Amino acid sequence: QVQLVESGGDLVQPGGSLRLSCAASGTAFSIYRMGWYRQAPGKQRELVAGITTSGTTNYADSVKGRFTISRDNAKKTLYLQMNSLKPEDTAVYYCNRVIDPYDNWGQGTQVTVSS
């Protein structure tokens, strides 16, 4: 069974940085395009960053230039480096496949940006 475990979220001041991690198990991680999603209170879940099997990345306009997605296929781990954080980045962050996401999402990790 696929398991996705996100970690690294925290309370941080505006302008601060965080690095999120997502450990995957029960999946052929290396063959899938993976992404980071987020869901803010009262809003729909949105894809903010994706990375292909070969390492090509793409980002939502709202995070472009501030967030960097990366992956370690040997460790089956996905990362999201978040810099210059803004209050509007506050959300629960999840990882999953970009195409045909797994039904069993992880618990997510809370990122709160506030002074």
Buried (B, 14 or more C-beta within 10 A) or exposed (E): EBEBBBBBBEEBEEEBEBEBBBBBEEBEBEEBBBBBBBBBEEEEBEBBBBBEEEEEBBBBEEBEEBBBBBBEBEEBBBBBBBBEBBEEBBBBBBBBBBEEBBEEBBEBBEBBBEE
